Amino acid sequence: MPIGAFAQRSGLTASALRFYADSGLLAPAEVDAFSGYRFYAVGQVERAVLLRRLREIGMPLATVQAVLDAEPGEAVRLVEEHVKKVASDAATAQQHAAAIKASLADEPRLTVATLSGPVLAAAIEQILTATTYEPGMTVLNGVRFESGPEAVVLTATDRYRLSTRTLVSALWGLRPHTPDWGQAPRPPSTPAPVAWAATVDADDLRACLPDLRRSPEVTITAARHAVQMRLQNREDCHCRLLSEPFPDYRLVLDGLSTVSTRVTVEKTLLLRAIEAISSPRISMVVRSGRIIVTGTVDTRDSGGPVPASVTGLDADIWFEVTTLYPAISTAIGADLLLDFRGPDQPATVRSADHGDLTTLAMPIQPELSEASPETQRR
């Protein structure tokens, strides 16, 4: 077919086809020796369409050539590698753009907190497990920072899990500079601890983690649209602020019902029991002196009994593994304290020794056919 017809079939322009022919990516099947007209075969349409689609995702010509000539498995790997690079470049560009905008903006900055870099990095990593991407709710891919008189509190939620971590700040007793977008001015004689709250973009925080871990100390300063992590002997990190209101998680915490079952259990043993389950949903059957972790009846999954110290009522609570496992794996310390309030109320997961990190995990209501034998008997 002539080049015009082939252009319509492939979605490429005639000029693009000439360029790709000269580049060696898509040579015509035949070229008329007298007129120079180019003709293409029907069998070349598939290659041309793939070439167009690869260029639409910004793939460079050299990589396009490699994908076109590769076996399917290798071609898929090359596409995935390109997408990862694009995402990494976009994150870097966002970081640099935040720094540029911060330098251009003529606005006051608020010194929020000074913290240990490695401690802050570890806390952010723990809290990030409760973030998620959800269309129309960008705030769920954010971490809420709240700076008070003595501490900074980090919080995130994906609506099924809520994690909050408290860090002691070195700015206890400092009075904030009061820009026009912040708190109301206070008389100089009135004690004014730092008081600030904002939701920080989770992707930007992830990009900052390597540098945060290597900085002994980090000072957080805030402007209207971004926060700056001032690091020691390293380039500063800039993170965007999300404007969407963060869920009022304190209503959830204040509204928690009375704990009916309290369990102290070794973290490693409980994780191993959950990892032994192939089902996406698990039941935690709590009895005196033990927790029995099982999957659905159909798969006969069982993580076996895990020794535990139990006070209160017997319980049989079901969870999605993707909700419960991160809550347990990120908990601080060797022993866990689990508070259950019933099969339809949030369970609390925290260290048995340290109260700095607390996670709420929402149970699920199983179908009767999938409930444990003990539940069915009841």
C-alpha positions, 0 to 999 in steps of 0.5 A: 500500500502507498505511504498515505494509506499505510499512515492512516492504518498505523496512525503515523504521519507520512513524515514520521514514516519517512523519519523512521525509515531513515532511522532504520526502525521501519523500512518500507517493503518496496521503493519505486526506483524511478519515482521514489514512492514508498510502499508498505506491506499489510504485515508491517502495520502491527510493527508500526502501531507498536512503534507509535505507541512506544513513542507515545510513552516517550521511549527513546529511539534506541530503546524502541529499536530494542523492544521491536527486535526483542522476544516478548518477555524481554520487550515487556521488561524493557517497557517496564524499565522505561516506565520506572525511569519516567516515574523516577524522572517525574518525581525528581522534576517535582522535587526540583520544581518545589525547590524552584518555587520555594526560592521564587516565592516571596513569603515567610517561612515557619520553622516547624521542628528539628528532629533526628534524620534517621528517626524521622526517616524510619517514622515516615517509612512506617506511616507510608504503609498506610497511604494509598492511591485512590482517584478523587481522593489524593489526600490518601496519598499524603502524610499528615504532619502536626507539630505541637509543644513537645512533639511532631505527630505523623498520621496516614490512612487508607480508610481501612488502616490508620497509622499514627507515630509520635516523635519528640521535637527539639523545638519545644518552647520555641515561638513560631514566626507567624505568616499571614497564612498561619496562626493568629499573632500572639503577644511576645510575652505569651508562651507560644509553642510551635503549632502547625499542621499540613498534609505532605505528599507521600511520593515526595517523602519517599524520594527524601528518605535516602537523604534523611537517613544520612542526615544526623539532624533535619529541620523542617520549615514550612511555606504555603505550598511546600515544606523544606527538609533542611539537612546537614551536609546534604542538599535540602529536600522539598515536599509539596503540600496537599490542599485537600482536607485530611480526614478527621482521624481524631473522631475515630480515635475518640469514638473507639469503643471499650477494649474487650480482648487484649493480647500480648504476642511475639511479633515474629511468631505472629508474622510467621503464622500469617505468612503461612496463610495463602488466603487473602483473608485470615481469621484470628481466633483468640483463646486463653493462652493462644492465637490461632491464625487460619484462612478460608475453610476451602483452602484449609490454611492454618498458621498454627497456634501462636502462644499469647497472653490473653485477657478478656473475652474470646474473639474471632476477628477476620482481616484482609492480609493486606490490611493487617500484615503491614500494621504488624510488620511495621510495629516497633519492638519484639512484642505486640499489644493487640486490642480487639473491640469486636468483629466489626470494630477497629483493632489497635496494633502497637508495641507492648513496650513503646506507644510511639506508633499506633495503627488501627486495622479495620476487620472484615465481615466474612461470609458464614461459609468462610468463617472458622469452624468455631464461629460456625458452631456459635 
